[in-house]
Amino acid sequence: MDFSLSQEQQMLIDTLKTMAKRENFKELASNIDATGEFPRHLMKKYGDMGLLGMTLSTEYGGGGRPAIDAILAIEELAKFSPIIAGPVFESNVGPVKVIDLFGTEEQKNSIIPGVCKGEYSVSVCMTEPGAGSDLTALSTNVREDGDHYILNGRKAFITGGGEASHYLVYVRFGDIPGYKGIGAIIVEEGMPGFSFGKQEEYMGLRGMPSCDLIFEDVHIPKENVVVKPGDFKNLMLTFDIERCGNAAMCLGVAGGALEEAKAYAQERQAFGRPICEFQAIQFMIVDMAMNLDAARLLVYRAATGAGQGLPSIYESAIAKCFANEMVMDVTNRAMEVFGGYGYSKEFPVERMLRDGRAWRTAGGTMQMLRITIASLIFGRRFNQRKD
Ligand SMILES: Cc1cc2nc3c(=O)[nH]c(=O)nc-3n(C[C@H](O)[C@H](O)[C@H](O)COP(=O)(O)OP(=O)(O)OC[C@H]3O[C@@H](n4cnc5c(N)ncnc54)[C@H](O)[C@@H]3O)c2cc1C
């Protein structure tokens, strides 16, 4: 077991630290939260630096690097804001990975190079107004019609909605019931019959585009099928790498909050001394660091195990679950260290708490993850559906 970073990984982290200072990511993070504007200008910069698609296949312009490298980059950038880390997340552990693993040559050639340059981005579209945790109840549907499919339905809470160029949409093929009827197709922005609902107003993650997608008789060429019905398992396996990315966002947000709390505890005076001299404050900082480090080991284990492929379901589910809970604890304690100023928008920790809260719902709730983990521990499935 080797817990050290390679020279290349250390260089990646150092480059991101330098960039964050040069571009003043601390101020950018606060501006994004205040204006709610997605930082589009980062896409090209990240593309030029090779941060986009660093885990995708080299034949299509990707970097061919292992998943852990992307996880380290996401963590480093999310210390400032998950919105700043967003494009690195989407292009490395998001749905474009499904296209890289299971797409046709034509799909890979037409999408991956654009993603790596920051010209394209792909959103994952599973959730529907009536099917979230219960994904296999989804009703967005395609029907065969000559050389294409006709798509109808609605998706909800889609990250990148209205901003992405491509949408990997989970659909039911015809009337095939249950998970056996579910596959995935690519829908391109601008296809006739494809429109967007209003942008979501979330508690946090301001600046992250998100909305409903509406499909009304959209004609989809048959070549746009990425995963056909019957291969639902593949689709869900790929989602495990996204879970590591979700957990890395939590590591970053918590790491950012810990840094803020550490600095504040050394500056803020009470009873004539810096508050870091009070043991109660020291212990809070220690608990934050301890919790963060434990989560980091779980996330790194899952991501390292993935290599250039996919992580173990067990390791990625445990890592996400633990990191999702950890980030709430750490940001909450950071707020405590800041006293009344922690609750004020003048300081970043209240934003970090709001941003940290999102990840435990996105990508599968705490309850659904625990159901997955329980079934792996007991070695059997527990059917949740009412007979
Ligand atoms: C910030 C954010 C970003 C998101 N991005 C995307 C995206 O890009 N693409 C996408 O497709 N979706 C996205 N989502 C949607 C997300 O995946 C769903 O919200 C999530 O899966 C939960 O589904 P739901 O909201 O329908 O809740 P429900 O499924 O209605 O669940 C409600 C509650 O019931 C619990 N519950 C349900 N079933 C069980 C059970 N069997 N046992 C115990 N408890 C249960 C849940 O855990 C939850 O607490 C995003 C959500 C958020 C908040």
The ligand as an ORCA input file, in Angstrom:
! r2SCAN-3c Opt
* xyz 0 1
  C     -27.641     19.596     -6.571
  C     -28.293     18.462     -7.292
  C     -27.803     18.067     -8.532
  C     -28.428     17.028     -9.221
  N     -27.969     16.704    -10.485
  C     -28.605     15.737    -11.186
  C     -28.198     15.432    -12.533
  O     -27.267     16.051    -13.083
  N     -28.847     14.467    -13.202
  C     -29.864     13.762    -12.647
  O     -30.401     12.885    -13.295
  N     -30.320     14.048    -11.382
  C     -29.703     15.018    -10.648
  N     -30.132     15.330     -9.371
  C     -31.295     14.632     -8.814
  C     -30.912     13.608     -7.741
  O     -30.219     12.528     -8.304
  C     -32.226     13.177     -7.043
  O     -32.761     14.319     -6.402
  C     -31.986     12.050     -6.050
  O     -31.630     10.864     -6.701
  C     -33.225     11.802     -5.171
  O     -34.379     11.672     -5.926
  P     -35.698     12.504     -5.547
  O     -35.295     13.935     -5.426
  O     -36.767     12.152     -6.501
  O     -36.072     12.012     -4.088
  P     -36.989     10.730     -3.747
  O     -36.541      9.564     -4.514
  O     -38.409     11.142     -3.835
  O     -36.618     10.517     -2.208
  C     -37.175     11.280     -1.142
  C     -36.625     10.720      0.166
  O     -37.057      9.356      0.309
  C     -35.929      8.519      0.516
  N     -36.201      7.204     -0.073
  C     -36.686      6.904     -1.303
  N     -36.757      5.569     -1.463
  C     -36.296      5.013     -0.333
  C     -36.113      3.666      0.126
  N     -36.392      2.613     -0.647
  N     -35.626      3.471      1.381
  C     -35.308      4.527      2.184
  N     -35.467      5.821      1.809
  C     -35.950      6.049      0.577
  C     -34.784      9.234     -0.169
  O     -33.529      8.796      0.323
  C     -35.102     10.681      0.195
  O     -34.644     10.959      1.478
  C     -29.528     16.368     -8.653
  C     -30.011     16.752     -7.396
  C     -29.412     17.793     -6.723
  C     -29.946     18.228     -5.382
*
